[in-house]
Amino acid sequence: MNKVRRSSVGASTVADESHVSLSDRAARGHAARQAVPRTEHAAWSPPSSRRDPVVLLDEQNRARVPWLVPIRHGRMMASPLAFYRGAARIMAADLAAATPSSGLIVQACGDAHLANFGVYASPERQLVFDIIDFDETLPGPWEWDVKRLAASFMITCRQRRFGKAACESITEHAVAGYHTGMREAAALRTLDVWYEHLTAEKLLKAAEWSQRPARQQVAHVEQRARARDSLHALNTLAVEEDGRFHIRSDPPVLLPLREIPEIGDPATVLASVRATYESYKRTISDDRRVVLDRFRPVDVAQKVVGVGSVGTRCFIMLLEGRDSDDPLFLQVKEAGPSVLEEHIGPGRYANHGQRVVEGQRLTQAVSDILLGWTRHDLAGVDYYVRQLRDWKGSVDVSRLTPHEVAGYAYLCGWTLARGHARSGDPVALAAYMGRSDVFDRAVTAFAASYADQNDADYAAFTAAIREGRIAATPGR
């Protein structure tokens, strides 16, 4: 079996090289380029030992809630892009087995597709644009994130039936955004890299977002995001009975714990929930714990979210502040091993919830003030906790023109680079990519080949559903 090809210069992060000169850091990037030429990133050919993608998914499902797995399959069968969103394990195996790595390491997102970027509120109540999903985060090869992002745009553009030239141009914009972002980061002072972030206002001015339709799209996203807070969630996710709010029931995607008899005695479950909640509170700073102490838990429900996450244990908790008009919704989401761990080993944290939280804090420009982690001791399951709705929103790429998608692709690539620059060595990474577009064109070629692979895997997946080998519940 082919292994990840690493540069002979070795793997390192900028944290390990804080006192190495700029010239030596750039030399490391140049040496990595000699060991792994940029043109080699264009290659994708499935190895003879490549495992059946349906089997990989089935193995992953064994650790998930069994009755939710058909919903996951139903969501993945909606389109090649939906399948790709749920196939992070498949692509991680492919990247590890059959693609080159320069040996330069960053805090990888692990699942950097286009739908995992969006807007949310900073602690200063500004909308910022960033990566928003870190379930698979782990220190790993930077190229894996870039290739997953690029392939997601290629798949999306083909699904939109853009022409071949447009698909390639848009995908190259994503890689060019990354390339430019890393070159800019390499020229910044250390703290400036950490301060740099993309606000909603900058979205209107950056890259190709100058056309009026794009401005209207961003303004619409901003308006909707600002309305998505806990009070809005109360109106959509809860019902009032006898002056008290409870989470409503909408099985199977939203199911209050009081309606799940198999979870056990209600009093025992409530005690366990409270213990888990108190454990989570100990992972956030004292000032933020003071805020949480002014809320009391009211209700908990299991909620199905996303595509790739369906089947993992995910709960929402309704808390009440000074009165019933002062709600707070927290999302408590299971954190299992990253799909990258099978290929590059486990991370430093024993709790996978902490792995997600620390990776998110390291990568994002600003993070949710209530971000923390916990473990359900009886079940032995790790979780991370965050606010359910805090001005969260996303761009609907299906409504954009090819020109606008190219602008959005550039912004996603730039944002990914800014995240990588915080944990990796931007000087070495920029030196590796150089000033030409060789790397950009190579990754674009890879994305085209991998989009073909995704189509073949999607066909095998949908065939398995038709043949009854795996169950699917569409439309939920």
Stockholm file with secondary structure:
# STOCKHOLM 1.0

chainA/1-476         MNKVRRSSVGASTVADESHVSLSDRAARGHAARQAVPRTEHAAWSPPSSRRDPVVLLDEQNRARVPWLVPIRHGRMMASPLAFYRGAARIMAADLAAATPSSGLIVQACGDAHLANFGVYASPERQLVFDIIDFDETLPGPWEWDVKRLAASFMITCRQRRFGKAACESITEHAVAGYHTGMREAAALRTLDVWYEHLTAEKLLKAAEWSQRPARQQVAHVEQRARARDSLHALNTLAVEEDGRFHIRSDPPVLLPLREIPEIGDPATVLASVRATYESYKRTISDDRRVVLDRFRPVDVAQKVVGVGSVGTRCFIMLLEGRDSDDPLFLQVKEAGPSVLEEHIGPGRYANHGQRVVEGQRLTQAVSDILLGWTRHDLAGVDYYVRQLRDWKGSVDVSRLTPHEVAGYAYLCGWTLARGHARSGDPVALAAYMGRSDVFDRAVTAFAASYADQNDADYAAFTAAIREGRIAATPGR
#=GR chainA/1-476 SS CCCCBCCTTCCBCGGGGTTSCHHHHHHHHHHHHHHSCGGGGGCCCCCTTCCCHHHHHHHHHTTSCGGGHHHHHHHHTTCHHHHHHHCHHHHHHHHHHHSBCCSBEEEECSCCCGGGEEEEECTTSCEEEEECCCTTCEEEEHHHHHHHHHHHHHHHHHHTTCCHHHHHHHHHHHHHHHHHHHHHHHTSCHHHHHHCCEEHHHHTTSTTTTSHHHHHHHHHHHHHHHHCSHHHHHHHHEEEETTEEEECCBTTTEEEGGGCGGGCCHHHHHHHHHHHHHHHHTTSCHHHHHHHTTCEEEEEEEECCSSTTTTSCEEEEEEECSSTTSEEEEEEEECCCCTTHHHHCCCSCSSHHHHHHHHHHHHSSSCCTTCEEEEETTTTEEEEEEESCSSCBCCCGGGSCHHHHHHHHHHHHHHHHHHHHHHSCHHHHHHHHCSSSHHHHHHHHHHHHHHHHHHHHHHHHHHHHHTTSSCCCTTC
#=GC SS_cons         CCCCBCCTTCCBCGGGGTTSCHHHHHHHHHHHHHHSCGGGGGCCCCCTTCCCHHHHHHHHHTTSCGGGHHHHHHHHTTCHHHHHHHCHHHHHHHHHHHSBCCSBEEEECSCCCGGGEEEEECTTSCEEEEECCCTTCEEEEHHHHHHHHHHHHHHHHHHTTCCHHHHHHHHHHHHHHHHHHHHHHHTSCHHHHHHCCEEHHHHTTSTTTTSHHHHHHHHHHHHHHHHCSHHHHHHHHEEEETTEEEECCBTTTEEEGGGCGGGCCHHHHHHHHHHHHHHHHTTSCHHHHHHHTTCEEEEEEEECCSSTTTTSCEEEEEEECSSTTSEEEEEEEECCCCTTHHHHCCCSCSSHHHHHHHHHHHHSSSCCTTCEEEEETTTTEEEEEEESCSSCBCCCGGGSCHHHHHHHHHHHHHHHHHHHHHHSCHHHHHHHHCSSSHHHHHHHHHHHHHHHHHHHHHHHHHHHHHTTSSCCCTTC
//
